[in-house]
Amino acid sequence: MQLTAVLTQAEEGGYIAMNPETGTTTQGETIDEALLNLQDATALYLEEFPMVSYGHPLITTFDIPAHA
């Protein structure tokens, strides 16, 4: 099963990794470590709460005007 990973830099250093399909979130010092931790956390979640995949979500970006 292929799932989505969204990574952002953590304020304290390293990376935060989140899977939007399940809501699992974790972190790691490197991108590789954050992804590995997310794989582990998501696998544990899916053992308890199995889900059916209906394909990939559409992920895009959008802008919000800055306040003057």
C-alpha positions in Angstrom: 0.0 0.0 0.0 1.4 3.4 -1.0 0.6 6.3 1.3 1.4 10.0 1.5 4.1 11.6 3.6 4.2 15.4 4.3 7.4 16.6 5.9 8.1 20.0 7.4 11.1 21.3 9.3 10.7 21.3 13.0 11.3 24.5 15.0 13.7 22.7 17.3 15.5 21.0 14.4 14.9 17.9 12.4 11.7 17.1 10.6 8.0 16.4 11.4 6.4 13.7 9.2 2.7 13.3 8.8 0.5 10.9 6.9 -2.8 12.6 6.0 -4.7 9.4 5.2 -4.3 8.1 8.8 -3.3 11.2 10.7 -0.2 9.5 12.1 2.5 12.0 12.9 6.1 11.6 14.1 9.5 13.2 13.7 13.2 12.5 13.1 16.5 14.2 13.0 16.8 13.6 9.2 14.3 13.2 6.4 15.2 9.5 6.2 14.7 9.0 9.9 11.4 10.9 9.9 10.1 8.8 7.0 11.2 5.5 8.7 9.5 6.6 11.9 6.4 7.5 10.0 6.4 4.1 8.3 6.6 2.4 11.7 3.9 4.6 13.3 1.5 4.2 10.3 2.0 0.4 10.2 1.2 0.2 13.9 -1.9 2.4 13.3 -3.1 0.2 10.4 -2.7 -3.0 12.5 -5.3 -1.5 14.9 -7.4 0.4 12.3 -7.3 -1.3 8.9 -8.3 0.9 6.0 -9.0 0.5 2.3 -7.0 2.6 -0.1 -9.0 4.4 -2.8 -6.1 5.8 -4.6 -3.8 8.8 -4.0 -5.1 12.1 -2.6 -4.6 15.2 -4.7 -2.0 17.4 -2.9 -1.4 20.9 -4.0 -0.5 24.3 -2.5 -2.4 27.6 -2.2 -1.5 31.2 -1.3 -3.0 33.5 1.3 -2.5 37.2 0.8 -0.2 38.7 3.4 -1.8 41.3 5.7 -0.4 44.8 5.3 
